[in-house]
Amino acid sequence: MALDESWFTEVCESDGSAFSLKVKQKLHEEQSKFQKIEIYETEKFGNLMVIDGFVMLTQRDNFIYHEMITHPALYTHPSPEKVLIIGGGDCGTLLEVLKHPTVKSAQQIEIDERVTRLAEIYFPELCESNNDPRAELMFIDGIQWVKDAPDESYDVIIIDSTDPIGPAEGLFSRPFYAQCHRVLGENGILVQQSESPLFHMKILRDMHNAMKEANYIDTLSAFFPQCSYPSGWWSVTMACKDNVLGTYRQGDAENKKFETRYYDSAVHQAALAAPAFFYPQLLE
Protein backbone atom coordinates (compact mmCIF):
# COMPACT_ATOMS: atom_id res chain seq x y z
CA MET A 1 0.00 0.00 0.00
CA ALA A 2 1.55 3.32 -1.03
CA LEU A 3 0.46 6.30 1.08
CA ASP A 4 2.95 8.49 -0.79
CA GLU A 5 4.71 7.72 -4.06
CA SER A 6 8.13 8.13 -2.43
CA TRP A 7 7.36 5.49 0.23
CA PHE A 8 6.23 1.89 0.18
CA THR A 9 4.02 1.18 3.20
CA GLU A 10 2.65 -2.14 4.42
CA VAL A 11 -0.26 -1.57 6.78
CA CYS A 12 -1.13 -4.19 9.41
CA GLU A 13 -4.73 -3.19 10.08
CA SER A 14 -5.40 -5.88 12.68
CA ASP A 15 -2.67 -4.55 14.99
CA GLY A 16 -2.89 -0.86 14.14
CA SER A 17 0.65 -0.59 12.78
CA ALA A 18 2.53 0.01 9.55
CA PHE A 19 6.04 -0.32 8.17
CA SER A 20 7.44 2.00 5.51
CA LEU A 21 10.53 2.16 3.32
CA LYS A 22 11.57 5.19 1.33
CA VAL A 23 11.63 4.31 -2.35
CA LYS A 24 13.86 5.55 -5.14
CA GLN A 25 11.92 3.87 -7.95
CA LYS A 26 9.74 0.91 -8.85
CA LEU A 27 11.86 -1.53 -10.82
CA HIS A 28 9.25 -4.08 -11.81
CA GLU A 29 5.59 -5.04 -11.44
CA GLU A 30 3.68 -8.03 -12.78
CA GLN A 31 0.73 -10.25 -12.08
CA SER A 32 1.93 -13.84 -12.25
CA LYS A 33 -0.41 -16.82 -12.48
CA PHE A 34 -0.50 -16.89 -8.68
CA GLN A 35 0.17 -13.42 -7.25
CA LYS A 36 1.14 -9.80 -7.81
CA ILE A 37 4.91 -9.26 -7.58
CA GLU A 38 6.56 -5.84 -7.24
CA ILE A 39 10.23 -4.91 -6.99
CA TYR A 40 11.37 -1.54 -5.64
CA GLU A 41 14.73 0.12 -5.21
CA THR A 42 14.77 1.70 -1.76
CA GLU A 43 17.04 4.36 -0.32
CA LYS A 44 18.47 2.41 2.63
CA PHE A 45 17.34 -1.22 2.31
CA GLY A 46 18.50 -2.06 -1.21
CA ASN A 47 16.00 -3.84 -3.42
CA LEU A 48 12.63 -4.80 -1.96
CA MET A 49 10.33 -7.61 -3.14
CA VAL A 50 6.62 -7.27 -2.40
CA ILE A 51 4.03 -10.00 -3.04
CA ASP A 52 0.34 -9.13 -2.96
CA GLY A 53 1.20 -5.99 -1.02
CA PHE A 54 3.29 -7.71 1.66
CA VAL A 55 7.04 -7.31 2.16
CA MET A 56 8.80 -10.55 1.25
CA LEU A 57 12.42 -9.49 1.59
CA THR A 58 14.90 -6.66 1.36
CA GLN A 59 18.58 -6.84 0.53
CA ARG A 60 19.48 -5.23 3.84
CA ASP A 61 17.96 -7.66 6.35
CA ASN A 62 16.98 -10.89 4.56
CA PHE A 63 20.10 -12.67 5.84
CA ILE A 64 18.64 -12.86 9.36
CA TYR A 65 15.55 -14.71 8.21
CA HIS A 66 17.37 -17.03 5.81
CA GLU A 67 20.00 -18.00 8.37
CA MET A 68 17.46 -18.63 11.12
CA ILE A 69 15.10 -20.77 9.05
CA THR A 70 18.00 -23.02 8.02
CA HIS A 71 20.92 -23.34 10.44
CA PRO A 72 19.10 -24.09 13.73
CA ALA A 73 17.22 -26.97 12.09
CA LEU A 74 20.23 -28.30 10.19
CA TYR A 75 22.41 -28.25 13.31
CA THR A 76 19.64 -29.91 15.33
CA HIS A 77 19.60 -32.90 12.96
CA PRO A 78 22.56 -35.26 13.64
CA SER A 79 23.61 -35.50 9.98
CA PRO A 80 21.35 -33.81 7.43
CA GLU A 81 21.95 -35.14 3.92
CA LYS A 82 18.63 -34.77 2.06
CA VAL A 83 16.82 -31.45 2.40
CA LEU A 84 13.49 -30.38 0.94
CA ILE A 85 12.56 -26.69 0.69
CA ILE A 86 8.91 -25.84 0.09
CA GLY A 87 8.62 -22.29 -1.22
CA GLY A 88 11.76 -20.22 -0.87
CA GLY A 89 11.53 -18.86 -4.39
CA ASP A 90 14.04 -16.08 -3.75
CA CYS A 91 16.63 -18.88 -3.20
CA GLY A 92 18.15 -17.38 -0.04
CA THR A 93 17.21 -20.44 2.00
CA LEU A 94 18.74 -22.75 -0.61
CA LEU A 95 21.94 -20.69 -0.46
CA GLU A 96 22.23 -21.22 3.31
CA VAL A 97 21.32 -24.92 3.19
CA LEU A 98 24.09 -25.67 0.69
CA LYS A 99 26.70 -24.18 3.01
CA HIS A 100 26.44 -27.37 5.10
CA PRO A 101 29.00 -29.96 3.96
CA THR A 102 26.80 -32.90 5.06
CA VAL A 103 24.04 -31.92 2.61
CA LYS A 104 24.11 -34.14 -0.47
CA SER A 105 20.90 -32.92 -2.11
CA ALA A 106 18.56 -29.96 -1.72
CA GLN A 107 15.31 -29.87 -3.66
CA GLN A 108 13.45 -26.56 -3.83
CA ILE A 109 9.76 -26.77 -4.73
CA GLU A 110 8.37 -23.30 -5.55
CA ILE A 111 4.93 -22.97 -7.10
CA ASP A 112 5.63 -19.61 -8.79
CA GLU A 113 8.62 -19.65 -11.11
CA ARG A 114 8.40 -15.90 -11.61
CA VAL A 115 9.56 -15.29 -8.01
CA THR A 116 12.81 -17.13 -8.74
CA ARG A 117 13.36 -15.55 -12.14
CA LEU A 118 12.92 -12.08 -10.66
CA ALA A 119 15.23 -12.95 -7.75
CA GLU A 120 17.90 -13.93 -10.28
CA ILE A 121 17.66 -10.42 -11.74
CA TYR A 122 17.14 -8.24 -8.67
CA PHE A 123 18.64 -10.37 -5.84
CA PRO A 124 21.46 -12.23 -7.65
CA GLU A 125 23.49 -12.62 -4.45
CA LEU A 126 20.78 -14.98 -3.15
CA CYS A 127 20.93 -17.16 -6.26
CA GLU A 128 24.67 -17.89 -6.25
CA SER A 129 24.13 -21.57 -5.41
CA ASN A 130 21.31 -22.24 -7.88
CA ASN A 131 23.70 -24.12 -10.16
CA ASP A 132 25.29 -26.15 -7.37
CA PRO A 133 25.17 -29.81 -8.49
CA ARG A 134 23.41 -30.70 -5.22
CA ALA A 135 20.54 -28.28 -5.96
CA GLU A 136 17.36 -29.10 -7.87
CA LEU A 137 14.76 -26.39 -8.53
CA MET A 138 11.23 -27.39 -9.49
CA PHE A 139 8.26 -25.10 -10.09
CA ILE A 140 5.31 -27.21 -9.02
CA ASP A 141 2.83 -27.55 -6.15
CA GLY A 142 4.74 -28.34 -2.93
CA ILE A 143 1.73 -29.92 -1.20
CA GLN A 144 1.29 -32.39 -4.05
CA TRP A 145 5.04 -33.08 -4.19
CA VAL A 146 5.10 -34.08 -0.52
CA LYS A 147 1.95 -36.16 -0.95
CA ASP A 148 3.63 -38.13 -3.75
CA ALA A 149 7.06 -38.43 -2.07
CA PRO A 150 8.26 -41.83 -0.80
CA ASP A 151 8.30 -42.59 2.92
CA GLU A 152 11.38 -41.45 4.86
CA SER A 153 12.94 -39.68 1.88
CA TYR A 154 14.18 -36.48 3.60
CA ASP A 155 16.15 -35.56 6.72
CA VAL A 156 14.98 -31.92 6.96
CA ILE A 157 11.96 -30.20 5.44
CA ILE A 158 11.99 -26.39 5.39
CA ILE A 159 8.70 -24.62 4.71
CA ASP A 160 9.77 -21.15 3.56
CA SER A 161 6.34 -19.85 2.66
CA THR A 162 4.44 -16.61 2.56
CA ASP A 163 1.76 -15.87 5.17
CA PRO A 164 -0.96 -18.54 5.62
CA ILE A 165 -3.27 -17.04 3.01
CA GLY A 166 -3.80 -17.78 -0.67
CA PRO A 167 -1.46 -20.42 -2.19
CA ALA A 168 0.34 -20.91 1.17
CA GLU A 169 -2.72 -21.60 3.33
CA GLY A 170 -2.51 -25.38 2.94
CA LEU A 171 1.12 -25.37 4.14
CA PHE A 172 -0.07 -24.57 7.68
CA SER A 173 -2.46 -27.52 8.04
CA ARG A 174 -2.44 -30.78 10.00
CA PRO A 175 -2.86 -32.96 6.85
CA PHE A 176 0.21 -31.37 5.27
CA TYR A 177 2.25 -31.74 8.46
CA ALA A 178 1.21 -35.40 8.59
CA GLN A 179 2.48 -35.96 5.06
CA CYS A 180 5.77 -34.28 6.01
CA HIS A 181 5.99 -36.58 9.04
CA ARG A 182 5.61 -39.59 6.74
CA VAL A 183 8.38 -38.53 4.35
CA LEU A 184 10.85 -37.57 7.09
CA GLY A 185 13.39 -40.19 8.06
CA GLU A 186 14.73 -41.04 11.51
CA ASN A 187 15.51 -37.89 13.54
CA GLY A 188 13.67 -35.90 10.86
CA ILE A 189 13.14 -32.18 11.44
CA LEU A 190 10.39 -29.97 10.03
CA VAL A 191 10.88 -26.19 10.25
CA GLN A 192 8.53 -23.45 9.10
CA GLN A 193 8.38 -19.67 9.32
CA SER A 194 5.78 -18.93 11.97
CA GLU A 195 5.09 -15.21 11.91
CA SER A 196 5.34 -12.73 14.79
CA PRO A 197 4.94 -13.88 18.41
CA LEU A 198 3.70 -10.39 19.22
CA PHE A 199 1.07 -10.08 16.49
CA HIS A 200 0.25 -13.66 15.45
CA MET A 201 -0.05 -15.88 18.53
CA LYS A 202 -3.14 -17.58 17.12
CA ILE A 203 -1.16 -18.71 14.07
CA LEU A 204 1.65 -19.98 16.30
CA ARG A 205 -0.79 -21.76 18.61
CA ASP A 206 -2.56 -23.39 15.69
CA MET A 207 0.77 -24.47 14.18
CA HIS A 208 2.04 -26.10 17.38
CA ASN A 209 -1.28 -27.88 17.89
CA ALA A 210 -1.49 -29.08 14.29
CA MET A 211 2.09 -30.38 14.38
CA LYS A 212 1.43 -32.33 17.57
CA GLU A 213 -1.81 -33.69 16.13
CA ALA A 214 0.30 -34.90 13.18
CA ASN A 215 2.31 -37.05 15.66
CA TYR A 216 5.49 -34.99 16.03
CA ILE A 217 7.12 -35.79 19.37
CA ASP A 218 8.16 -32.22 20.13
CA THR A 219 7.76 -28.67 18.81
CA LEU A 220 9.87 -25.60 19.56
CA SER A 221 9.89 -22.02 18.32
CA ALA A 222 12.97 -19.84 17.81
CA PHE A 223 12.80 -16.04 17.86
CA PHE A 224 14.77 -13.33 16.08
CA PRO A 225 14.53 -9.69 14.98
CA GLN A 226 13.26 -8.92 11.48
CA CYS A 227 12.64 -5.21 11.15
CA SER A 228 10.92 -5.35 7.75
CA TYR A 229 8.20 -7.79 8.92
CA PRO A 230 5.17 -6.86 11.05
CA SER A 231 6.17 -5.98 14.64
CA GLY A 232 9.89 -6.34 13.80
CA TRP A 233 10.00 -9.65 15.71
CA TRP A 234 9.70 -12.97 13.91
CA SER A 235 9.89 -16.71 14.53
CA VAL A 236 10.43 -20.13 13.04
CA THR A 237 8.95 -23.29 14.52
CA MET A 238 10.60 -26.72 14.46
CA ALA A 239 8.93 -30.09 14.88
CA CYS A 240 10.82 -33.33 15.44
CA LYS A 241 9.64 -36.76 14.34
CA ASP A 242 11.16 -38.84 17.15
CA ASN A 243 13.42 -36.76 19.42
CA VAL A 244 13.01 -33.96 21.93
CA LEU A 245 14.18 -30.62 20.54
CA GLY A 246 16.46 -28.14 22.31
CA THR A 247 19.85 -29.81 21.92
CA TYR A 248 21.97 -29.38 18.79
CA ARG A 249 25.44 -30.06 17.43
CA GLN A 250 26.95 -27.19 19.37
CA GLY A 251 30.56 -28.05 18.56
CA ASP A 252 29.83 -28.14 14.83
CA ALA A 253 28.01 -24.81 15.05
CA GLU A 254 30.89 -23.24 16.95
CA ASN A 255 33.43 -24.52 14.42
CA LYS A 256 31.48 -24.09 11.20
CA LYS A 257 33.62 -23.51 8.11
CA PHE A 258 31.29 -21.05 6.40
CA GLU A 259 30.40 -17.41 7.06
CA THR A 260 27.14 -16.16 8.50
CA ARG A 261 26.17 -12.61 9.36
CA TYR A 262 23.66 -13.28 12.15
CA TYR A 263 23.64 -16.94 13.14
CA ASP A 264 26.21 -18.48 15.46
CA SER A 265 26.08 -21.00 18.29
CA ALA A 266 25.33 -18.37 20.95
CA VAL A 267 22.51 -16.90 18.84
CA HIS A 268 21.14 -20.42 18.38
CA GLN A 269 20.92 -20.93 22.14
CA ALA A 270 19.48 -17.48 22.76
CA ALA A 271 16.82 -17.84 20.05
CA LEU A 272 15.34 -20.85 21.86
CA ALA A 273 14.71 -18.81 25.03
CA ALA A 274 10.99 -18.01 24.82
CA PRO A 275 9.54 -14.82 26.32
CA ALA A 276 7.56 -15.34 29.52
CA PHE A 277 4.18 -14.92 27.84
CA PHE A 278 4.78 -17.37 25.03
CA TYR A 279 4.15 -20.89 26.29
CA PRO A 280 1.28 -19.93 28.64
CA GLN A 281 -0.48 -18.31 25.67
CA LEU A 282 0.39 -21.30 23.49
CA LEU A 283 -1.54 -23.54 25.89
CA GLU A 284 -4.66 -21.35 26.01
Steps between C-alpha positions, in 0.01 A plus 500: 500500500655832397391798711749719313676423173842541663423236766387140495279429802363168622209557736413238763140600567433231760773633731478869415854527364688560177851467362640732234809516281604803301506412132723624221306332219282204410712256303239245401134404537309201366205278570620141483266202477491493880567847643597862444877554523665842534867593525614837635836666543504658845727766644643305795387137468616416148250322279163404646270219382129534574241227436131587508586814694709328768875540550676176409862606534748783477868482417590661831348257751402177321812322628354481852191315385682268260763403756246437775264286293790275397792468742318425829312212336801367310718505812223334702496201263796264568605476134274669245560367149168537314319832534167607354407869475135585440471855369814707535477636148751778564759220555652650816406194704653269239820706515529447877409130488777425250761649732474181709756241386280206610224598255507278192179622336266796539175509306314831483131479410361847418156533345570836331799496268478875450616561860825316427555658160456847648731413791767402247476851354448718807650287783782314319703461820229264630515282189874427501446132584218433253739312272659297779488134388324411827213742426182418309240771434147400404203729440205289607252466787691421822199342673456253215875431486506400867185292457668303220843470668620160627504424872808614694656677202624820672697592812383864524198672348503881495171677432607847385157630410310824490232574761228233545269650239447426132734236348680451836194431716521122461863501620381580854261205536502174696458282185807659342704463819396134513627444147829668595522270803462199270777606261747596774754238597634415845578815703316699232447872558225721359549878522265774385485878522240574765431872494525748788460385862376849581237531227418142396470278808191330359698387195781373723256322731323337208833392349627337820168322551479380140858370509434305819176364356711379205701285748818706537663420834604857576460855368711807575502858376808718449483880505697771322476864390373577150438871467328486160228256617197593713600588859872464416511169691470168320519126562554158351352184648665157494333163542689176556382157390652292781726708727459780751617834361728748677839333461712543187847432364651787694861414419427491127318833522788657690754372247305543178714558191267746329411864566174625644403855586249433779498134599757346732487248783425763766218647289363148454478449876356845562234464229352199681437704817128580479355819650302448820162542332560255219437148626213596735324662203587201282307276740188719512 
